[in-house]
């Protein structure tokens, strides 16, 4: 017997269910549950023509799908198109083998929560995950929903798509519909689970016998409470001292290791404070730094020149380059470092916004003369100042120091304010002058 198609003559009485036509689905999605959405994803990943799916959604929304018949391996309905023509549409889904069902039932019996969830018409993710771990795929994947329609389309047509969208609504209401498609009706499935649950467990000559549920429940009051939420320490813990009598291995710098341990303690304290903050769920996750970015971050917190030299060498920079990178980092972190070390070409819309911002930043009589010095850089003619446009649309001030463009401060959304900061003569520049 094929894994698709009609059930055998010995199939139980609940091996087929028929659902009356559902009302139009105006103004709502077809799947509210995660398993209903997984069903639709399998459809959308399988269909080759998105226009056919779009038409199918419209048919389903308009109530063009008639009564839906569900049986092992197949769903069937009559679907009307907008011209009033009716088509019999079927969608086939691979049934689970007897071995598959045996593994699934054994897994479900071992986890009572799975049975309780199904009885509540729920399909929690861990049920599907545990089934997959047992080698049983309950939810369909790409290519699993095979269409058949009297319109003779070879791929999903609007009629089979409409049927699938309507079935998603049925799955939302009752996940047993999916299990029936996979080969077991609700009554037969529950009877098998009951039989397995009532069967005596296999004898175990070795190992502990476990604790009865009654004994565990009786001991509920003597179980110690969970520990309280930890408090954030007032300061990071001190790193270990590595200046022992035993000398370090060749190539190992104890001072550098102590510095890294102190940095790890500072970051751990900051992460704990963030995790325990009342509005933690609203905090944005910081992007992971690259090795070069993290080297600059470490150098910005380092006062030991030997360690700074290690970081410069490790990040492929000369000492002067690392010094500039640290200045950029202190002005604005990774975003500021990217403006220092990378040139990027704004798209037409971003460039138009940038030029408009430059035009509106000054009155005509005070407007400096700007010359493009790169795709995202404008230099003030006659002054050692420059504006750089970041990818986020903010302006970064730069000034010429000893023949090198150096960061002059944090970013500003106003190019006029950023340039004013760049034109301020730093004390070290004045001394050189």
Wavefront OBJ file of the C-alpha trace (Angstrom):
o trace
v 0.000 0.000 0.000
v 1.324 3.439 -0.900
v 2.372 5.820 1.842
v -0.018 8.312 0.255
v -3.715 7.859 -0.532
v -6.556 5.962 1.025
v -6.362 4.092 4.341
v -6.640 0.339 4.399
v -9.887 -1.515 5.015
v -8.700 -2.316 8.531
v -8.360 1.371 9.377
v -10.224 2.504 12.547
v -13.517 4.340 12.317
v -11.945 7.740 12.993
v -9.462 7.348 10.126
v -11.339 10.039 8.189
v -12.787 13.359 9.345
v -14.799 15.880 7.370
v -14.860 19.555 8.359
v -17.578 21.876 7.161
v -16.569 24.810 5.006
v -15.106 27.615 7.111
v -16.376 31.181 6.798
v -14.276 33.759 4.911
v -11.076 34.781 6.692
v -11.306 38.507 6.108
v -8.856 40.623 8.089
v -6.966 37.799 9.826
v -4.051 35.522 9.205
v -4.607 31.899 8.314
v -2.323 30.549 11.041
v -2.044 31.876 14.571
v -0.161 28.942 16.127
v 3.466 28.178 15.422
v 2.630 24.742 13.996
v 0.029 26.243 11.670
v 2.655 28.695 10.474
v 5.110 25.817 9.966
v 2.489 24.132 7.738
v 2.195 27.268 5.599
v 5.972 27.636 5.412
v 6.182 24.118 3.969
v 3.635 25.169 1.336
v 5.398 28.435 0.510
v 8.810 26.757 0.358
v 7.465 24.047 -1.956
v 5.455 26.096 -4.471
v 7.456 27.435 -7.409
v 5.075 30.224 -8.392
v 4.301 32.856 -5.784
v 1.449 34.246 -7.890
v -0.415 30.950 -7.590
v -0.103 31.140 -3.795
v -1.364 34.710 -3.838
v -4.441 33.645 -5.811
v -4.933 30.706 -3.453
v -4.906 32.995 -0.417
v -7.529 35.156 -2.097
v -9.738 32.103 -2.818
v -9.456 30.957 0.792
v -10.238 34.427 2.148
v -13.350 34.585 -0.023
v -14.657 31.268 1.365
v -14.187 29.388 -1.924
v -13.028 26.171 -0.214
v -15.773 23.681 0.479
v -15.884 20.952 3.131
v -12.427 19.524 3.840
v -11.927 15.774 4.114
v -8.857 14.659 6.086
v -7.584 11.101 6.079
v -4.180 9.419 6.343
v -1.894 10.735 3.624
v -4.451 13.039 1.967
v -6.623 16.135 2.336
v -9.400 16.837 -0.162
v -11.830 19.649 -0.902
v -13.791 21.171 -3.776
v -12.534 24.679 -4.527
v -14.370 27.215 -6.663
v -12.462 29.778 -8.672
v -13.654 33.311 -9.381
v -15.372 32.178 -12.531
v -17.579 29.742 -10.611
v -15.768 26.622 -11.850
v -15.323 23.903 -9.234
v -12.224 21.735 -8.990
v -11.476 18.747 -6.788
v -8.154 19.459 -5.105
v -6.026 17.058 -3.104
v -2.794 17.526 -1.178
v -0.806 14.431 -0.256
v 1.444 14.125 2.790
v 3.721 11.185 3.563
v 2.275 8.927 6.260
v 4.454 7.714 9.098
v 5.509 4.084 9.004
v 4.656 1.616 11.748
v 8.220 1.934 13.055
v 7.849 5.719 13.100
v 4.641 5.504 15.109
v 6.209 3.016 17.517
v 9.065 5.448 18.216
v 6.678 8.389 18.571
v 4.337 6.565 20.961
v 7.236 5.301 23.083
v 8.569 8.837 23.331
v 5.147 10.293 24.213
v 4.485 7.721 26.947
v 7.810 8.583 28.603
v 6.834 12.277 28.745
v 3.379 12.730 30.246
v 3.434 16.426 29.426
v 3.267 15.625 25.724
v 0.021 13.692 26.115
v -1.469 16.454 28.281
v -0.552 19.072 25.670
v -2.204 17.100 22.863
v -5.360 16.671 24.921
v -5.395 20.467 25.322
v -5.142 20.760 21.526
v -1.621 22.110 21.817
v 1.588 21.062 20.068
v 4.480 22.526 22.076
v 7.822 22.881 20.289
v 9.526 20.397 22.615
v 7.051 17.690 21.537
v 8.087 18.167 17.907
v 11.756 18.396 18.911
v 11.584 15.199 20.962
v 9.818 13.427 18.097
v 12.535 14.592 15.691
v 15.191 13.352 18.120
v 13.444 9.963 17.932
v 13.661 10.096 14.125
v 10.037 11.148 13.487
v 9.232 14.344 11.564
v 5.693 15.414 12.462
v 5.609 18.752 10.633
v 6.022 18.814 6.866
v 9.078 20.357 5.256
v 9.957 21.633 1.814
v 8.565 19.367 -0.904
v 6.377 17.338 1.484
v 3.002 18.742 0.353
v 2.273 17.108 -3.015
v -0.583 18.725 -4.997
v -3.195 17.042 -7.211
v -6.000 19.005 -8.879
v -8.521 18.473 -11.659
v -7.242 21.711 -13.251
v -4.251 19.505 -14.176
v -1.600 21.936 -12.941
v 1.707 20.173 -12.301
v 2.657 22.417 -9.371
v 0.608 23.994 -6.620
v -2.267 25.844 -8.287
v -4.609 28.407 -6.688
v -6.983 25.566 -5.753
v -4.499 23.373 -3.836
v -2.967 26.488 -2.294
v -6.384 27.631 -1.083
v -6.948 24.170 0.420
v -3.623 24.371 2.290
v -4.390 27.835 3.654
v -7.768 26.608 4.885
v -6.211 23.535 6.514
v -3.863 25.846 8.428
v -6.952 27.194 10.187
v -8.020 23.637 11.054
v -4.564 22.855 12.429
v -4.753 25.944 14.647
v -7.878 24.498 16.247
v -6.727 20.893 16.541
v -3.214 19.458 15.975
v -4.762 15.975 15.839
v -5.656 16.914 12.249
v -1.943 16.750 11.408
v -1.538 13.432 13.213
v -4.489 12.051 11.238
v -2.775 13.103 7.999
v 0.318 11.316 9.251
v -1.710 8.115 9.728
v -3.376 7.985 13.161
v -6.822 9.234 14.162
v -7.329 10.790 17.561
v -9.225 7.885 19.120
v -6.814 5.233 17.860
v -3.828 7.298 18.963
v -5.159 7.866 22.483
v -6.093 4.174 22.845
v -2.568 3.139 21.923
v -1.107 5.644 24.368
v -3.409 4.348 27.112
v -2.417 0.752 26.441
v 1.268 1.593 26.571
v 0.830 3.659 29.739
v -1.008 0.794 31.464
v 1.553 -1.816 30.481
v 4.011 -2.733 33.278
v 7.474 -1.302 32.749
v 10.230 -3.719 31.750
v 12.102 -5.230 34.665
v 15.370 -3.558 35.507
v 17.627 -5.914 37.457
v 20.195 -3.212 38.045
v 20.071 0.452 38.982
v 17.786 2.506 41.221
v 14.057 1.908 41.179
v 13.139 5.612 41.437
v 10.841 7.464 43.816
v 7.069 7.269 43.735
v 5.041 10.361 42.833
v 3.279 10.281 46.218
v 6.601 10.308 48.071
v 7.903 13.156 45.965
v 4.728 15.208 46.521
v 4.870 14.586 50.280
v 8.407 15.990 50.390
v 7.491 19.232 48.675
v 7.713 21.293 51.869
v 11.211 20.177 52.796
v 12.798 21.065 49.476
v 14.882 24.221 49.983
v 13.692 27.322 48.114
v 15.475 28.575 45.065
v 18.308 31.020 45.781
v 17.558 34.707 45.450
v 18.598 36.828 42.518
v 22.291 37.713 42.881
v 23.264 41.284 43.620
v 25.500 43.187 41.264
v 28.888 43.646 42.986
v 29.933 47.230 43.638
v 33.061 46.715 41.537
v 34.612 43.957 39.414
v 36.602 41.266 41.135
v 40.373 41.625 41.284
v 42.299 39.511 38.763
v 44.703 36.851 40.042
v 48.319 37.846 40.583
v 50.658 35.890 38.347
v 54.016 37.157 39.658
v 54.901 33.835 41.265
v 58.303 32.357 41.919
v 57.903 30.117 38.873
v 58.823 31.935 35.706
v 56.367 32.073 32.778
v 56.616 29.892 29.720
v 58.437 31.452 26.754
v 56.161 33.904 24.918
v 53.730 34.305 27.841
v 53.396 37.797 29.349
v 51.898 37.572 32.876
v 51.002 41.263 32.887
v 49.025 40.813 29.655
v 47.143 37.849 31.145
v 46.320 39.862 34.272
v 45.052 42.700 32.070
v 42.791 40.307 30.089
v 41.452 38.770 33.319
v 40.638 42.239 34.696
v 38.877 43.136 31.428
v 36.845 39.892 31.571
v 35.776 40.739 35.140
v 34.651 44.231 34.104
v 32.645 42.872 31.191
v 31.104 40.108 33.325
v 29.926 42.682 35.881
v 28.464 44.859 33.110
v 26.627 41.864 31.607
v 25.219 40.891 35.014
v 24.034 44.452 35.650
v 22.355 44.505 32.244
v 20.685 41.113 32.787
v 19.262 42.202 36.172
v 18.081 45.617 34.967
v 14.257 46.064 35.146
v 14.030 46.922 31.444
v 16.492 44.250 30.323
v 14.170 42.870 27.623
v 14.131 46.264 25.910
v 17.919 46.572 25.710
v 19.405 46.178 22.260
v 21.964 43.408 21.874
v 25.342 44.818 20.973
v 26.838 43.345 17.792
v 29.757 40.986 18.240
v 33.115 42.671 17.692
v 35.722 41.471 15.230
v 39.202 40.593 16.489
v 40.579 43.913 15.216
v 37.753 45.896 16.831
v 38.222 44.072 20.129
v 41.970 44.793 20.035
v 41.201 48.519 19.782
v 38.629 48.267 22.588
v 41.235 46.630 24.816
v 43.872 49.208 23.897
v 41.462 52.018 24.811
v 41.375 50.667 28.371
v 45.094 49.910 28.578
v 47.781 52.104 30.160
v 50.693 49.662 29.833
v 52.682 50.468 26.682
v 54.057 46.922 26.437
v 50.534 45.487 26.333
v 49.501 48.163 23.840
v 52.367 47.087 21.615
v 51.153 43.482 21.798
v 47.689 44.661 20.710
v 49.123 46.739 17.870
v 51.125 43.787 16.573
v 48.211 41.382 16.954
v 45.849 43.669 15.023
v 48.362 44.399 12.248
v 48.749 48.102 13.127
v 51.731 50.318 13.790
v 51.816 52.088 17.150
v 50.715 55.404 15.599
v 47.843 53.684 13.798
v 46.670 52.068 17.025
v 46.850 55.456 18.757
v 44.506 56.946 16.121
v 42.217 53.915 16.358
v 42.003 54.319 20.154
v 41.103 58.000 19.741
v 38.346 57.018 17.320
v 37.072 54.315 19.687
v 36.821 56.745 22.560
v 34.748 59.063 20.343
v 32.122 56.485 19.470
v 33.121 52.824 19.653
v 32.950 50.515 16.642
v 30.977 53.027 14.531
v 33.659 55.687 15.005
v 36.437 53.188 14.250
v 34.736 52.224 10.989
v 34.608 55.902 9.927
v 38.359 56.194 10.585
v 39.439 53.057 8.743
v 36.846 52.543 6.003
v 35.619 54.543 3.054
v 32.151 53.761 1.796
v 30.068 55.044 -1.088
v 26.608 56.346 -0.114
v 23.750 55.339 -2.380
v 21.865 57.985 -4.363
v 19.274 58.615 -1.629
v 21.839 58.750 1.197
v 24.062 61.078 -0.841
v 21.140 63.368 -1.647
v 20.231 63.577 2.063
v 23.860 64.325 2.951
v 24.207 67.129 0.386
v 20.891 68.606 1.479
v 22.086 68.551 5.085
v 25.267 70.391 4.098
v 23.232 73.011 2.192
v 20.943 73.681 5.172
v 23.645 73.697 7.872
v 24.841 77.283 7.352
v 23.541 80.645 6.259
v 24.985 81.673 2.907
v 27.366 84.256 4.373
v 28.849 81.774 6.863
v 28.981 78.694 4.674
v 32.512 77.248 4.449
v 33.896 76.091 1.139
v 33.797 72.292 1.082
v 35.610 70.032 -1.358
v 34.816 66.329 -1.751
v 37.828 64.321 -0.580
v 36.294 60.880 -1.011
v 32.916 59.218 -1.434
v 31.883 60.079 2.146
v 34.351 62.859 3.060
v 34.296 66.653 2.650
v 37.303 68.851 3.486
v 37.100 72.563 4.390
v 39.190 74.544 1.908
v 41.839 76.595 3.720
v 41.392 74.876 7.098
v 42.606 71.595 8.509
v 39.114 70.280 9.110
v 37.047 67.546 7.530
v 33.561 66.032 7.816
v 33.002 62.311 7.365
v 29.571 60.773 6.819
v 28.873 57.565 8.747
v 26.644 54.762 7.528
v 24.002 55.830 10.044
v 23.758 59.324 8.513
v 25.664 61.106 11.307
v 28.617 63.435 10.741
v 32.020 62.822 12.312
v 34.516 65.701 12.829
v 38.163 65.276 11.760
v 41.127 67.629 11.800
v 44.628 67.543 10.337
v 47.329 66.788 12.891
v 50.954 66.348 11.786
v 49.824 65.564 8.273
v 47.267 62.948 9.352
v 43.495 63.186 9.635
v 42.540 62.427 13.231
v 39.156 62.086 15.007
v 38.172 65.351 16.688
v 35.108 64.284 18.670
v 31.843 62.339 18.691
v 29.336 62.300 15.839
v 26.524 64.810 15.395
v 23.436 64.748 13.213
v 24.125 68.431 12.381
v 27.147 68.858 10.058
v 27.533 72.460 11.243
v 27.960 71.393 14.883
v 30.365 68.617 13.895
v 32.499 71.004 11.819
v 32.600 73.542 14.641
v 34.124 70.848 16.836
v 36.679 69.978 14.155
v 37.744 73.624 13.815
v 38.532 73.939 17.514
v 42.332 73.781 17.897
v 43.338 71.047 20.303
v 45.991 71.960 22.903
v 48.520 69.538 21.416
v 47.983 71.022 17.939
v 48.460 74.566 19.241
v 51.730 73.532 20.882
v 52.971 72.066 17.637
v 52.034 75.299 15.824
l 1 2 3 4 5 6 7 8 9 10 11 12 13 14 15 16 17 18 19 20 21 22 23 24 25 26 27 28 29 30 31 32 33 34 35 36 37 38 39 40 41 42 43 44 45 46 47 48 49 50 51 52 53 54 55 56 57 58 59 60 61 62 63 64 65 66 67 68 69 70 71 72 73 74 75 76 77 78 79 80 81 82 83 84 85 86 87 88 89 90 91 92 93 94 95 96 97 98 99 100 101 102 103 104 105 106 107 108 109 110 111 112 113 114 115 116 117 118 119 120 121 122 123 124 125 126 127 128 129 130 131 132 133 134 135 136 137 138 139 140 141 142 143 144 145 146 147 148 149 150 151 152 153 154 155 156 157 158 159 160 161 162 163 164 165 166 167 168 169 170 171 172 173 174 175 176 177 178 179 180 181 182 183 184 185 186 187 188 189 190 191 192 193 194 195 196 197 198 199 200 201 202 203 204 205 206 207 208 209 210 211 212 213 214 215 216 217 218 219 220 221 222 223 224 225 226 227 228 229 230 231 232 233 234 235 236 237 238 239 240 241 242 243 244 245 246 247 248 249 250 251 252 253 254 255 256 257 258 259 260 261 262 263 264 265 266 267 268 269 270 271 272 273 274 275 276 277 278 279 280 281 282 283 284 285 286 287 288 289 290 291 292 293 294 295 296 297 298 299 300 301 302 303 304 305 306 307 308 309 310 311 312 313 314 315 316 317 318 319 320 321 322 323 324 325 326 327 328 329 330 331 332 333 334 335 336 337 338 339 340 341 342 343 344 345 346 347 348 349 350 351 352 353 354 355 356 357 358 359 360 361 362 363 364 365 366 367 368 369 370 371 372 373 374 375 376 377 378 379 380 381 382 383 384 385 386 387 388 389 390 391 392 393 394 395 396 397 398 399 400 401 402 403 404 405 406 407 408 409 410 411 412 413 414 415 416 417 418 419 420 421 422 423 424 425 426 427 428 429 430 431 432 433
